[in-house]
Amino acid sequence: MTKSILEVDSVQKKHDGKIIVSDVYLKCETKDIIGILGRNGSGKSTLLKIIFGIVTADFKFVRVDGVVKSKTSDLLNEISYLPQENFIPNLFFVKKAIGLSVANDKLQEFYEDEIIQTILNKKINQLSGGELRYLEIKLILNKNSKFVLLDEPYNGLSPIMIDKINVLVTKYSNIKGIIITDHNYENIIKISTELVLMKEGKMHHLRDRSELVEKGYLKVGMI
């Protein structure tokens, strides 16, 4: 399999004169799971939205396999994005949501998932929060894109469901590059191949998880 490379360079974003994101550089390759950590307001979610193209930046370069992608439309087949908010209409049946998102030749494999089997004939508004999030994450990971951005995938989920989602993310990282951010730092640390810390809009590339303590994100004994 050919390795793909996503590079995000020189990202700058201000709002009302305040720096939200400043001079960020991020590189993600196939098989990478890059975990972005940071406190509320540090710029994590804004950065993912800028990369995907749904929030404008004052300045940015996005390159995929060395080719600059200057338009959001250029990225639609390259990057998939999981927002914090649920995105499937409540009145849809699960089977319809899957049918609209998954190619016919991948449907059988998608349906073989044990969790999907238990919810297949339900409506979206009949799912638990964990079931819905699992479905959304699997749909996003299943897209043909080379890279996936996951914004707060663990929010409100039980430890059992988080474990199942970690298995999913790890499986798909064999064929994609994945960037993930969440306040559940323990699982981000567990699943990531590389960690970065957003602090006051700036990105710090970490050599070791102990730097999370040195840079004031975690206290001694929390790792």
N, C-alpha and C positions, 0 to 999 in steps of 0.2 A: 504494500500500500504506500502511495506517495504521501509524504508528510507535507502538511500545509502550515503556513505561518501567518498569523495576524499580528500586525504591529500598529500600536496607537501611540502617536508621538506629538509632543508640544501642545497638549490640550490645555486650553485656558478658558475659564468661564467666570464672569463677574455678574453680580446682580445687585442693583442699587449701590454700586460702588464697592461692594464687598466681594472679596475673592472667594469663589466657591470651589474651583478646581484650578490648579496652577502648575504648568509645565510638567504634566504627567507623561511618562513613557511606560508602556506596557507591551510585553511580547508574549504571545501565547502560541504554542505549537500543538499539533496533533499529539494526543496522549497526555497533555498537560491538564492538570486541574489547579488553576490559580485561585487561591483564596484571598479575598480582599476583606480585611478587618478594619474597624474604626468605630468611633462613637457616633451617636446621632449628630447629623449636621457636618460630618467630616467630608462629605462629597462622594460617598460610595455609590449610592443609587443614581445620583446625577451623572456620574462618570459612565455607568452602564447605559443610561439613556442617551448620552452624547455619542457613545460608540455606536449604538444601534441607529441613531439618527432622529430620535423623536424629541430630543432637546437640542437646540442650537448651541454652538460654542462660539466664543469670540475668535478662537483659532484652534485648528486640529488637523492632523494628518492621520488617515486610516489607510493602511496598506494590507492587502491580502496577496500572499505569494509574490511580494515585490511590486504589485500594481496598485497605484494610488486610487482609492475609491472616494471620489469627491461628492457624489450624490447618494442620498439615502436609498434610492431605487437600485443603485449598483450593489447594495449590500443585502438585498432581500433574499438572495439565494446563497449568500455566504454566511450570514449570522442569524440565529434565532434568539428570541428574547422572552424570558418569563418575567412578567411584571409582578409586583407585590399583590396587586388586586386580582381577584378571580375574573377570568375573561370569557368563560363559556356561558351563553344565555341560560337562565334558570329553567326555562320551559323545554329546552332540548332534552331528548332522550340521549343517554350515554352512547348508544349505538349510532345515532345520527351524528353526534359530535365526532366520533371516531371515523365514521364513513366520510365526513367532509374533510378530514385532516390527513388520513392515512391512505397511501396508494394501495390499489387493489392487490398487488402482488405481495404486500406486507401485512395485509389484514389478518391472515390466518395466524401468523406468528404473534401479532399484537394481541389477538384474542386468547392465546394460550397462557397468558399471564394470569396467575391465580386470583389476584385482586381484581383484575378487569373482569374475569368471569363472574365474580360475585355481584358486580354492579351493572352488568351489561344491559339489563332490561329495566333499569331504573331511570327516572328523570334526574337531571342535574340537581334540582332542589330537594331531592330525597337523599342525597349523599351526605355523609358526615364531612366535616372539614378536612379530615385526613384523606378520605377517599377522593374527594374532589381535587385536592392538591396533588395527590399521586397521579391522577388521570391527566391533569394539566402538565405536570412535569414530564410524564411519559410521552405525551403528544409533542411537546416542544423538542425533547431529545430525539424523537423519531423522525423529525424533519430532515431533509436532505442537506441541510447546511453543514459547513465545515466547522463552525464554531457556535457555541451556545453560551448565552449570558443568563445566569439564574439569580434573580433578585429576591432575597429573603425566602428561599424555598421551604425552610423549616418552621416558619411562623405558625405558632399555635398547634403544632403537631405533637403527638405522643412519641415517647422514645422508640416504641416498636415501629411506628410508621417512619420515623426518621431513619432508622436502620435500613428499612426497605428502600427508601429513596437513595440512601448512600450506595446501596448495591446497584441500583439503576444507574446512578451517575458514574460510578466506577466502570460499569459494563460499557457504557457509551463512550467513555473517555478513550477506549481502545481505537475508536475511529474518528474522534472529534477532539478539538481543543475546548475546554470548558473554563469559564470564569464565573466564580460563585461568591456572593457576599451574604452574610447573615450575622445577626447578633449572637447566635449560638456558636461561640468561638471554639468550643471543645470539638464539635463535629466538623467545623471548617478546618481546624488543625489536623483532625484525624484523616480527612479525606483528601486534603490538598497535597500536591507535589511541590508547590511553591507558595509562599506566603508573602503578602505585601500589606502594609499598614497605611491607611489614609489618615492624615492628621492635619487639621486646618487647611484642607484642600491640596496638600502635597502628598506625594506617594513615596513611601520608604520601602525599598526592597530588602527583605530580611534574609540574612544568612542562616539564622538559627531562631527557633521559637523563643528562646530566652530574651531576644531583643524586644519582645512584646512587653516584658517587664521593664527593661532598660528604658524604653521609650514611653513608659507611663500608661500603656493601654491596660495591662493586667498588673495585679499585685503579686508579690512574692507568695508562692504556694498555690497559685491558681492554675498553673500548668501541670 
